Amino acid sequence: MHTKLQEILAKKNLKEEDLTPEERHTYDNWNRVLSNEKITIETVREFCNTQKQLIEAQWSNLDNTSQKNDRLILLHTVYSKIAKVTEADKAEREALEIQLNNLLTQDT
């Protein structure tokens, strides 16, 4: 467990086993991100997608204020844009591979 996560649990007087399933999911994700020495495009994409899922889960709460929903929409948009940017290289690479494969098949 990362030391920052230990500090947060201690400050809130919680133990790992006291966490709700949603809190546990967030905690595990944070621990995984903090435990990795290298941050890769894939880890950023996974983090963004996880955050989007958590935001989407909060949208089902009918007691949310209008201000909270506005902020959730804004956060969801930001995470979506970041995730989309991380996929741009992959899409460009795939398009180039298709183009090169087409060139190879045209010559035969």
Solvent accessible surface area in square Angstrom, and as a share of the most:
residue,aa,sasa,rsa
1,M,103,0.46
2,H,59,0.26
3,T,85,0.49
4,K,115,0.49
5,L,5,0.02
6,Q,85,0.38
7,E,97,0.44
8,I,76,0.39
9,L,16,0.08
10,A,70,0.54
11,K,174,0.74
12,K,129,0.55
13,N,137,0.70
14,L,60,0.30
15,K,130,0.55
16,E,50,0.22
17,E,135,0.60
18,D,80,0.42
19,L,26,0.13
20,T,70,0.41
21,P,119,0.75
22,E,94,0.42
23,E,81,0.36
24,R,87,0.32
25,H,90,0.40
26,T,24,0.14
27,Y,15,0.06
28,D,62,0.32
29,N,9,0.04
30,W,102,0.36
31,N,37,0.19
32,R,86,0.32
33,V,38,0.22
34,L,77,0.38
35,S,73,0.47
36,N,58,0.30
37,E,177,0.79
38,K,163,0.69
39,I,124,0.63
40,T,64,0.37
41,I,98,0.50
42,E,82,0.37
43,T,24,0.14
44,V,46,0.26
45,R,34,0.13
46,E,66,0.30
47,F,57,0.24
48,C,2,0.01
49,N,53,0.27
50,T,17,0.10
51,Q,24,0.11
52,K,43,0.18
53,Q,110,0.49
54,L,24,0.12
55,I,8,0.04
56,E,77,0.35
57,A,53,0.41
58,Q,58,0.26
59,W,97,0.34
60,S,88,0.57
61,N,71,0.37
62,L,173,0.86
63,D,129,0.67
64,N,21,0.11
65,T,88,0.51
66,S,85,0.55
67,Q,104,0.46
68,K,83,0.35
69,N,50,0.26
70,D,87,0.45
71,R,144,0.52
72,L,9,0.05
73,I,96,0.49
74,L,114,0.57
75,L,84,0.42
76,H,34,0.15
77,T,61,0.36
78,V,69,0.40
79,Y,42,0.16
80,S,33,0.21
81,K,121,0.51
82,I,70,0.35
83,A,4,0.03
84,K,139,0.59
85,V,108,0.62
86,T,11,0.07
87,E,75,0.34
88,A,55,0.43
89,D,89,0.46
90,K,97,0.41
91,A,59,0.46
92,E,123,0.55
93,R,134,0.49
94,E,81,0.36
95,A,60,0.46
96,L,95,0.47
97,E,93,0.42
98,I,107,0.54
99,Q,106,0.47
100,L,88,0.44
101,N,83,0.43
102,N,76,0.39
103,L,92,0.46
104,L,121,0.60
105,T,93,0.54
106,Q,133,0.59
107,D,125,0.65
108,T,149,0.87
